[in-house]
Amino acid sequence: MDVLPLRKDVAIDATWDLSDLLANEADFEPALAQVVEDAIRFERTYKGTITDAQKVVDVLTAYEALQESIVPVATYASLDLEVDHTNDVAQMRAAKLGSAYGKISSALSFVESELLALDEAILEEAITLSPLYTHFLQKLLKKKPYQLHPEVEKALAALSSTFHAPYETYNTTKLVDMNFGQFEANGKKHPLSFVLYENDWEFEADTTIRRAAFAAFSNKLRDYQHTTAKVYNTHIQQEKTVADLRGHDSVIDYLLFEQDVDRSLYNRQIDLITKELAPHMRRYAKLIQKANGIDQMTFADLKIALDADYDPKVTMVEAREYVDKSLAIMGEDYAAMMKQSFDERWIDYAPNTGKATGAFCASPYGSHPYILMSWNERMNEVFTLVHELGHAGHFANTHAHQSYFNSEPSLYFIEAPSTMNEMLLANYLLTHNDDPRFKRWVISNIVSKTYYHNFVTHLLEAAYQRKVYELVDAGEAVNATVLSQLKRGVLEDFWGDTVDLVEGAELTWMRQPHYYMGLYPYTYSAGLTIATQVSQRILKEGSTAVEEWLTVLQAGGTKSPVELAQMAGVDVSTDQPLKDTIAYIGHLIDELERLTAEIEGA
């Protein structure tokens, strides 16, 4: 495994093309200055004028256009930094954007304040005049009990970049300051970094090397645990302050309010999975242990392949073929969009120094999606690729059918289209090769990537995060010791005595950026619950279920997450879809045990 290259040395075909956002790098500062100027002019033109229904429509039309004009400039600065956090120019550009965004937000804050000061009858009349703004205004009215004085709203908007500072500090610490150097195993030295560990060493078949990498990785995390904890505590205390200011009973209620779901849906995902999925995953851990001849299963061993000798490398060309064939069921338009994503360089997949870890899909309104990942030539990364293409397909459909204000669905639903694509890939693979070893390889990838990642990794994040917010709601603060204790407790509850939680397991709280994104972690299992049920419908019903799913994708933010799921034939107001999904995971592990017995007996 080589040291990661510098950004300037990676092949351009493996990077994304940001010229669809801004033609040239030099265009950034003039474009940003123009947006700031437009926002200030907007405030001078419209502040104090929103007095009747027609004025409501006029200001919202101009407001929406202004918001759209910010998108390409902001996205360009963000994405250019994400591919290389060591880039000084990109760092400063992002900082300038943050400063400018505070000015823009402050200038525009009067809109919601003045709209909410109007009689509801005027807003209802505005909806009649322009039904396009129905969703925006109805959502705004729900916020009325939590709206503060206009000057307070203006001040909070001006401080927006300050509120984002903990997340930016976390990323800088993780991707710039942490130097992992090398680790030694089997008498040889090996390079180590955040990306190398999470993309390669965590899956390493050699137990000595894998555990040595985990120990070295954990030791470096430990060096930064107190700073990282202080930054995170700042973030959650900020959230608590805003929740209190707005009159929410708790941080959890404040964060769920934006998702348009209640506590019952949130708690169900965490409690039911912790209780009912854990026995299945403990069986899976024991299966990995037996198949790999490991004496004692440790936390450092959980991501390895079930069949290490049968884990073929997958090229990006082969991955593209998997994408084309597995997603063909979604129809010609969807397939054409997938082709565009490769042909027009929507995907940045080259691993390089300073690049953000994990993967994401940014979907700027008015442009096409952009996908970031670091290709590792393993099947698990093909699942990551189709996952992010699921986000791309979702927002491309949404943006083609919805206005800017109607395009953003609830966070609760956001992971359903992405995990749906993982299920479609799984369905395709399982129905196109009957070789027992191949089927076991595919199912083990479904369990270890799709379900482990979304139903276990992110679920354990969510269980831990809930405990953190319960402390904050009780008036407590957190530090590295508290966070590590909470994380270890969650891991112990789930894995029991099946997995040895070696030193370093408790530091897993330092690895994910999701804790700076509200109540995001639990939504992965929520989305996958919906996706599992719909993918089974597609297997049985074909095009009818596909057409219904495409209609859901096109609905954007015009429906609540419960309504979106209902449109796809899934009732998430009950616990049955989640119970069925957990049972399906159990069935997959049953099949792995059966195939293993068949292969070993052959």
LONUNU-237047 format. One record per atom (N, C-alpha, C): x, z, y. Coordinates in steps of 0.05 Angstrom, whole numbers, plus 5000, padded with zeros to 4 digits. Atoms other than C-alpha are relative to their C-alpha. Last residue first. Layout:
XZY
...
This chain:
499750285008
464049824409
502749964985
500650025028
462750574410
500549724989
498049845015
466350684476
499649974970
497350124996
462450114508
502150154982
500050265014
455750344480
502749885001
500149955029
456951074499
500149744985
497449885007
459050864569
500150054970
498050225002
452950414574
502750104992
500750165023
448250994557
502149774996
499349855024
451651474605
499549834975
497149985001
451350964661
500950154974
499150265009
444050824645
503149994998
500750035028
442251554650
501249744989
497949845014
446051564716
499550014970
497450154999
441750984741
502250164985
500250225020
435351344717
502749844999
499649885026
437451974756
499949794978
497149945002
438251544818
500650134973
498650265005
431251264805
503050044998
500450075029
428451974798
501449744993
498249815015
431452144866
499849944970
497350104996
428051524894
502050174986
499650245016
421351714864
502849895002
499949915028
421852424893
500549764981
497449875003
423452124961
500450094971
497950215000
417551634957
502850134996
499950165024
412952214933
502249785001
497449995012
414552704989
500449824976
500049845025
408652505031
502850014989
501349754991
408452255104
499850194976
498049794998
413651745080
498750265011
501249784985
408151285055
501950235001
498849745008
411550635034
498850225018
501349905024
407949955034
501150274990
498550105023
412549595083
498950114973
500250304999
407549675140
501449884976
502650075011
407150415119
499649705000
499949965029
414650485130
497349924987
498450225010
413950195200
500250014969
501550245000
408150665214
501649764989
501949975021
412151275193
498349754998
498750045026
417951035235
498150034977
498649765008
413350965296
501349954973
501449825019
411550265317
501750254995
502849994992
413549815376
498350184982
500849734994
420849975367
497150035008
498349854981
422749345331
499150285004
501649824984
416748995299
501750175019
500650124974
420948405275
498550195018
497550044985
424148805219
499449895028
499149734992
417249025195
502549985017
501849924978
414848305194
500750285011
499150144976
421048125154
498250075023
497649874991
419148665103
501049875026
500949744988
412048395096
502450145012
501450074975
414847695084
499150255015
498050084981
419647975031
498849945027
498749764991
414048344995
502249935021
502049854986
410047704989
501250255013
500250094972
416247294972
497950165016
498650234989
417947684908
499349955029
502050184986
412648154880
501349765013
502450055015
416448544826
498249795013
499450085027
423648534851
497449924985
498950284999
421248544923
500649904972
502350184995
416949164908
501049715001
501450015025
423049514878
497549825002
498450185017
426949344941
498749974972
500650274993
421349654982
501549804982
502850075008
421750314945
499349715006
500349995030
429250364948
497349914992
498750245011
429450145021
499749994970
501750234994
424550685044
501049754986
502549945015
428551235009
498049775004
499650095027
434850905035
497650064982
500050295002
432550985106
500249894972
502750094993
430951715098
499749704998
501749965024
437451835061
497149925006
499150185021
441251525119
498450034975
501550255000
436951875170
500949804980
502249995019
439652555150
498549744999
499350005029
446452405183
497649994981
499750265013
443752195252
500450024970
500749965029
440952835281
500149744985
502649885006
444652735347
499550054971
502150204996
450352255352
497350114994
500250054971
456452705361
497849815007
500849754988
455852985290
499749985031
502949994999
456052265265
499050265014
500950004971
463452195283
497050055003
502250184992
465352415212
499450025030
499650285006
472052685187
497949815011
498450124980
472753385216
500149694998
501550014975
466953685177
501649855022
501450254999
470853495114
498349985025
499450144975
475454075129
498649735003
501549884979
472254515075
500449865027
502850105002
474854045022
498450105023
500250254985
481954195046
497249894999
499449964972
483554724994
500149745015
497249934994
480454524928
500450035030
499750064972
472954524918
502750105010
498249804988
473254504842
500549925030
497750114985
467254084821
501650235013
499250265012
462154254767
502549895013
497449975012
461854994788
501049744986
499849775019
456254874837
502850034989
498350075024
456554174868
500250234980
500650255013
450854234918
501449954974
502850015008
450854964938
499449744984
500349835024
458554974937
497149994990
498850145023
458854374984
499750164975
501750225007
454054705033
501049854976
502549895011
457955355032
498149784991
499449925028
464554995042
497550104987
499750245016
461754645104
500550074970
502650135003
459155295134
500249764981
501649835018
465755655121
497249874995
499050035027
469655085152
498450164979
500750275010
465255075213
500949954972
502850005006
465855835222
499149734988
500549835024
473455825216
497049994992
499150135024
474155225263
499450164975
497150074998
469955535318
500849884973
498650055025
462455595330
503049955006
498150224997
458155905385
501349964973
497349985009
451956335376
501749765008
498349914978
445556385417
502950034992
500049715000
440756355358
501950125021
502649914991
439355625373
499850315001
500150064971
446855495367
497350105012
498349814987
446955825298
499949975031
501449755002
441055415275
501650235013
502049994979
444554805303
498350264998
498649974974
450654925259
497950035022
499049724998
446355055197
501450045027
502349834995
442654395209
500950295003
500750034972
449254025215
497650185007
498149854984
451554295148
499249995029
500549725007
445254045113
501950185016
502549914988
445853385150
499450294995
499549984971
453153275132
497550125014
498449754997
451453435060
500850045029
501949775004
445952905064
501550275003
501449964975
450952405094
497950234998
498249954978
455752485036
498550065026
498449765005
450352544983
501750065024
501749785010
444452074994
501650264996
502349954983
447851545037
498350244992
499350004972
454951535009
497650095017
498249774993
453251754939
500450015030
501449745001
447151294936
501950245006
502649994986
449950634961
498850285000
500050104973
457350724944
497250045014
497749884984
458351164883
500049905029
500149714998
451451034851
502150115019
502649934987
450950294866
499950305004
499750054971
458350214850
497550065016
498349794989
457350564783
500549965030
501649764997
451450104770
501750235012
501950034978
455749494783
498450255005
498550014975
461549724739
498249975024
499149724994
456849934684
501550015026
502449864990
453549244687
500750295007
500750104973
460348904683
497650165011
498049894983
462349334623
499549925030
500449724996
455749194588
502150125020
497849875012
456148434599
499950305005
500949805020
449148224618
502350144986
497849975020
450947864683
499250234981
498550255004
446147574735
502550034981
501750205014
440448084738
501649744995
501049895026
444648704754
498449794984
497849975019
448648344808
499050084972
498850265008
442548094844
502150034979
502050155016
438848754844
501249744990
500049875026
445149124869
498149854981
497550075013
445948624926
500050124972
500350295008
438548704943
502649904986
501750015024
439449464941
499649714991
498449895023
445349434989
498449984974
498250215009
441148985034
501850094977
501650205015
435649515036
501949784990
499949925028
440950025056
498349824983
497250025010
441849655121
500250074971
499350285004
434449525134
502849974989
501550135021
432750265122
500849714996
498350065024
438450565162
498449874977
497850194994
434950525230
501649924975
500350255015
428350825208
502549834999
500949935027
429551555229
499849754982
497649955016
433551305289
499250074971
499249725004
426951045316
502550024983
501749835018
426650305332
501150294999
498549795013
429849985394
498250174983
498350085022
427049305413
501350224984
501449975026
420949435455
501749974976
501249735002
424449565522
498750054973
497949805000
428848945512
498850284996
498649974975
423048495494
502150224998
500749784982
421248365422
501650005026
502949974997
420947775374
499150225020
501350264998
427947475372
497050035005
499450114974
431048155388
498649735004
501449854978
427648465328
500449875027
502950055002
429847925279
498550145022
500450284993
437047945304
497149924998
500150034971
436548695303
499849715009
502249844988
434648755230
499849935030
502450155005
439248195206
497650145012
500050254985
445148525239
497549854997
500549934972
443349215211
499949755018
502849914999
442848905142
499250085028
501650244996
449448545155
497050065000
499850064971
452349245162
498649745007
501349784985
449849435093
500049935030
502950075000
451848755064
498450215015
500550254985
459048895086
497049935001
499949944971
459049615063
499449765016
502449864993
456649394994
499950085030
502050214999
462248884993
497350135006
500050114973
466849465012
498149765002
501349814982
464949844949
499849895028
502850054999
466749214910
498550205018
501449875022
473949294930
497049945002
500150175024
478348834971
498950144976
498249885020
479749385023
500149854974
500350125026
476749055086
502050124980
497250045009
476549505147
499949924971
499349875025
469749475182
502949954994
497249905003
466749285249
500250134973
499549815022
460548845255
502950084998
497249985006
458148505319
500450224979
498749755009
450948285329
503049974995
500249965029
448847685370
501350264992
497850125013
447447665445
499650034970
499250244985
441547805490
502449864988
502350174994
440848515466
500949775017
500750024972
447448785440
497749815005
501950224997
447348945366
499149975029
501049994973
453349365346
498249765005
501050254989
454249425271
499050055028
502549994984
458449985243
499349725008
501150264993
463950135193
497650045018
502750065009
468450705173
499249725008
500449985029
474550875215
497149934993
501949805007
475750615286
499650004969
502850105004
481950185292
498250234992
501649944978
488350505319
497149924998
499549744987
493050165271
498150045024
497649984983
489949565236
500250285013
499149734995
485149385180
502449995019
497149955004
482348685190
500650295004
499549865025
474748645182
502950064994
497249934996
472048445250
500750184976
499049785016
465448075235
503050055005
501449764992
461447655284
501350254987
498349764997
466647105276
498450235013
499649964971
462246485287
501450265006
498950244987
462646215215
500750055030
497350075009
461846895182
501249775016
498449764996
455947165221
502949964991
498949984972
453046475227
501950235003
497950204998
452346425151
501350005028
497749895015
448547085150
502349805002
498849804983
443846815204
502550124987
498550144979
442646195163
501450195019
497550115012
440846625103
501649865021
498249775004
435747015145
502749904989
499249914973
432546365169
502050234997
498150184988
432446075098
501050105027
501050244987
429046655063
502249855015
501149944974
430447385045
499149755015
502949935004
431347204971
498650055027
501550254998
437946874991
497050054998
501949984977
440747575005
498349745002
501749765002
444247664938
497850015021
501850005023
446846954934
498150234999
501850235000
449646875004
498050014977
501949974978
452447585007
498049774999
501949795008
455747534939
497850035021
501750125021
458846864960
498050204990
501950184986
461447185024
498149884980
502049834988
464647734983
497849845014
501849915021
468147214941
497850175011
501450255008
471146895004
498050074978
502250044980
472847595030
498449754993
499150124975
476747714966
497749975019
501950204990
474548204913
501049895026
499850064971
479648584872
497949795008
498650244990
477248774803
500149985030
500849984971
475349494785
501449775014
501850224995
475449494709
499050035028
498750255010
481549914692
498249765004
497850074982
478950484736
501449744991
498350165018
472350514699
502349895016
500649905027
468251064733
501849864979
501750175016
471750894798
499550134973
498650195017
474451454841
498149844982
500450284992
470551764898
501249794981
502850095001
469552464870
499649715007
500450205021
476852604852
497349875001
498450234995
479252984914
499649774980
501350154978
473553474908
501549745006
499649884974
476453684841
498649835021
500950174978
474453544769
500350145026
501749854982
478753944721
499249825023
500549735010
482053644660
498050155017
499149804981
481252914682
499350284989
498349815013
480952394627
501150225018
497350034989
478251844672
502050214988
499150275002
471851734633
502949965009
499550075028
470752474622
501349734998
497949835010
471552664696
500849924971
497550104989
467452074720
502450164988
499550265013
461852284672
502649875011
499049955027
462353004695
500649744985
497349894997
461552794767
501350054973
498350224993
455552374749
502950085003
499750155025
452252964713
501949765005
498249845016
453453384776
500649864973
497350064991
450252824815
502150164986
499250275007
443952864774
502949945008
499550015030
443453624779
500949724991
497549875008
444553584856
500449994969
498050205006
438953084868
502550124988
500750185023
433153564861
502149794993
501049875025
435054174903
499949814977
498249795008
439553874957
499150134973
497750125012
435253254959
502050214990
500750125026
428853644969
502449874986
500649805021
431654105022
499549874973
497749825006
435253595066
499350184976
497750165009
430153025066
502350184991
500450095027
424353515070
502449854989
499449795019
427153875130
499749904971
497149934998
427253245173
500850204978
498650235011
420352995152
503050054998
500750015029
417253685163
501549774987
498149855017
420953765229
499549974970
500149714997
417053225264
501950134980
500749885025
418552485276
500050315003
502950035005
418752065339
499250094972
500450155024
426351995337
497049964992
499350284995
427152205410
499549824975
502050114981
423452855396
500549705004
502050145016
427952995335
497949875018
498850245011
433853165381
497949844983
499250184978
429853655424
501149734989
502550124989
426453965364
500749805022
501150185020
433254075331
497549865010
498450254998
436254355395
498849804980
497450005013
430654875395
501449745004
499649755014
424155075429
502850034987
500450025030
424554495477
500650274988
502249845011
423554655551
499449974971
502450175002
427554105584
497750154986
500950094973
432854585610
497449844997
501349784985
433254915542
498949925027
502449935015
434554265505
498550225014
502050204992
439554065559
497350054986
500649964971
443454715550
497849805009
501749774998
443154655474
499150055029
502650085010
445853945476
498050245002
501250184980
451554165521
497249934991
500949824979
452954745473
498749845023
502649885008
453154245416
498950195021
502150195003
458453815451
497350134993
500850094973
462754385475
497749814998
501649794989
462754665404
499049935028
502750015011
465053995379
498250225010
501350244989
470953975427
497149984989
500649934972
472854695408
498549765013
502349825000
472354515334
499250075029
502450165007
476853905343
497550185001
500750174977
482054325381
497449854994
500949834979
481954865327
499249845025
502749895004
482254385269
498950165023
501750064976
487953955294
497350134998
498449974975
493654185248
498349975025
499949714994
488454265192
501650055026
502549924988
486953515194
500250305009
500050114972
494353385181
497450075014
498149844984
494353855121
500149905029
501349754992
487953535095
501950175017
502150074981
491052835093
498850265011
498650074975
497353105059
498049945022
498749764990
493153465006
501449945027
502149824989
488552864996
501350255013
501050114976
494452394989
497950185013
497849964980
497752844938
499149895027
500149724992
491152874900
502150065021
502549954985
490652114898
499950285010
499850134973
497952014879
497550075016
497949874985
497652504821
500249905028
500949744991
490852254798
502250145016
497949815009
492951524794
499450285012
500449925028
486451134802
502050204990
497750055016
486651124879
499650104971
501050145024
479651124909
502349954980
502249855011
481151644963
498949884974
499049785016
487851304974
497850174987
498350065024
484750644995
500650254983
500550275012
479450605049
501449954974
502850045006
478751335070
499349734988
501049805019
486151495063
497149934993
498850035027
488750845092
498950204981
501150235013
483850875150
501149964972
502949955005
485651585170
498849774984
501549994974
493051445161
497150064993
502649864998
498151505105
498949985028
501149974973
504251105082
497250125000
502250194995
507151255013
499050045028
501549944975
513651574992
498049785005
500050224980
515951544919
498550095025
497350074991
518152074869
500149785020
498550145022
511452084833
502749905009
501249965027
508052274898
501549844980
498450065024
510552364969
498550064975
500249785020
506552315033
501649914976
499950085028
507951895095
499550254983
497350065011
506551935170
499849914971
499949905028
499652235184
502749944986
498050175013
500152155260
500450114972
499449925027
493852445292
501949804987
498049785001
494252305367
500850084971
497650054984
490951615370
502150224995
498950275003
485351545320
502649945015
500050105028
483052255307
501649744997
498449825016
484852575374
500449894972
497350024991
482251985413
501950174983
498950255009
475951955372
502949965008
499849995029
474452695382
501349744990
497649835005
475952635457
500450024970
497650174993
471052045463
502550164994
499850215020
465652445426
502549835005
499149895026
466953055470
500349794978
497149945002
466852635534
500850124973
498950165021
459852335524
503050074995
501349925025
456552885565
501149854976
499049735007
461652775620
498850094973
497450055012
459852025621
501350274991
500250115027
452552215631
502749954987
498049865018
453952685690
500149874972
497450044988
450552225741
502250124982
499250285005
444452195696
502849955010
499450035028
444052955695
500949724993
497449875005
444552975771
500849974970
497950174988
438952455779
502850124994
499750245017
434452825730
502349825011
498649905024
435653465769
500549774981
497249964992
433953105834
501650114976
498550254996
427552825803
502950045007
500250094973
425253515779
501749755004
499149814979
425253565704
499649885027
498750124977
421353185650
500650215021
497249935000
419853555586
501649885023
499749705000
412253575590
502950095002
500849874975
412352835613
500450314999
497749844989
416452575554
499250175024
499449795019
410252345516
502250195011
502049794996
408151955578
500550234981
499349844976
414651565574
498150235004
497849835007
413251345503
500850185023
501149805017
406451085525
502250204991
501449804984
409750735584
498750224982
498249854981
415050385543
498550225014
498349825015
410250195487
501850175018
501649795013
405049895533
501750214986
498849734995
410149525576
498450234988
497250005009
408648825548
501250285003
499849865026
401248965557
502850024989
497850115015
402148765631
500350164973
498850224985
396048855675
502249864984
501950225001
392449285624
501149755014
500050105027
398649715615
498049774997
497550175003
399149775690
500249884973
500750254986
391850025692
502449814998
501850145018
393750555641
499249735011
498350105021
399650755685
498349854979
498450224988
395050815745
501749884978
501850234998
390051235704
501549755011
499950165025
395751695684
498249765001
502249945017
396351915756
500149834975
502550144995
403351785782
497750114982
501449864978
408952295781
497349875006
501449765011
411152045713
498650165021
502250095018
412651355742
498450244990
502350094984
416551665799
497749904983
501149774985
421052075753
497649915016
501749845018
421951495704
498850245015
502250165011
424351025759
498250184983
502549964985
428351535800
497649864986
501549775011
433851565747
497350035014
502550095013
436250855765
498250234991
501650174982
441551045816
497349934988
501049844978
444051625773
498249845019
502149835011
444551185712
498750175022
502350175006
448550665750
497650174991
501250094974
453251175781
497549844995
501149774987
454451505713
498749935026
502649955013
455350825681
498650255012
502050174988
460850665731
497250054989
500349924972
464951265710
497849845014
501349745000
463951115636
499450105029
502850045007
465550375647
498550275001
501350124976
471950555683
497049964995
500249784981
473951005624
498649915026
502349835009
472450445575
499650235019
502550164996
476949975615
497650174992
500749984971
482350515618
497549845006
500749724993
482450595542
499050025029
502749965010
482249835531
499050295006
501850164984
488349745575
497150054992
500349874974
492050315541
498049855018
499750204979
490750035471
499550125027
497449954988
491750605421
500549815024
500149774981
484250625407
502850065012
497349894996
484749935376
500050215022
498250135018
478649585346
502950105004
500449915028
473850085377
502049874981
498649755006
476749975447
499850084971
497150064997
474849235451
501650264995
498950135024
468049415423
503049945002
500249835024
466349915477
501349884976
498149794997
468749505536
500150184976
497350115000
465148885513
502150225001
499350065028
458749265497
502949904997
499549745014
458449565567
500849954971
497749874988
459348885601
500750264985
497550145008
454548515554
502650145011
499350015028
449049045560
502649864994
497849815005
448949195635
501149964972
497550104988
445048555651
502350194995
498950215017
439448765602
502749905011
499049875024
438349415640
501349794981
497549864993
437649025705
501350134975
497950214996
432548555674
502750125007
499350105027
428549155648
502249795003
498549795014
428549495716
501049904973
497350004989
426348855752
501850204986
498950275005
420348775706
502949985010
499250015028
419049525707
501249734993
497549855003
419049525783
501050004971
497850134986
413948965787
502750154996
499250245015
409449255733
502449865013
498849915025
409249935766
501049764984
497249924994
408249605834
501450104974
498550244997
402049255805
503050065006
499550125025
399349915780
501749755002
502450115013
399950285846
500849854974
502449864992
404750725885
497549914986
501750035024
411750565861
497450165005
502050224997
415050455929
498049994977
502249924982
419151095937
497849805004
500549714999
425450795907
497850065021
502449905014
424450045897
499450305003
502450184999
429149655942
497550144990
500850034972
434550185956
497449845003
500949744991
434850375882
499049985029
502649955012
435249645861
498950265010
502050164985
440849525911
497250044989
500449874973
444750105881
498049855016
501449755004
443649825811
499550155026
502850065005
445649125832
498350254996
501150084975
452149385863
497049934996
500249764984
453849755799
498649935027
502249845011
452249135758
499650255016
502650134993
456548705804
497750164989
500549954972
462449185799
497349885009
500849724998
462049155723
499350075029
502749985011
462048385724
499050295002
502050114981
467948365773
497150034989
500349844975
471748865729
498149885020
501349745003
470348515663
499650155026
502750004989
471547785680
498850285000
499949974971
479047845671
497250025013
499549714995
477947945596
500050065030
497249924997
475047245594
500250305006
498350245006
468446925572
503050075000
498650084975
464847595569
502049784994
500849794982
459747755515
501149955028
502850044995
460247115475
498850215018
500450184978
467747155486
497149945005
501549864979
468047775442
499349815023
499650164975
470247385380
498150125021
502450114988
471047845320
500749865026
500949844977
477447925280
497549875012
501049745011
479447685210
499050185023
502450065015
480146965235
498750254988
502350024982
485047215287
497449944986
501050284998
489947435234
497549995017
502050075021
492848125249
499049725005
498850145023
499448215287
497949924979
499150264991
496748405356
501049834976
502250184995
492748975326
500949715006
501049974973
498849305297
497849795005
498850154979
499449275222
499050085027
501850184986
497549845175
501449845022
500749884975
503250105133
498149815014
498250034977
503149775065
499050175024
501750004976
500050005000
501850005025
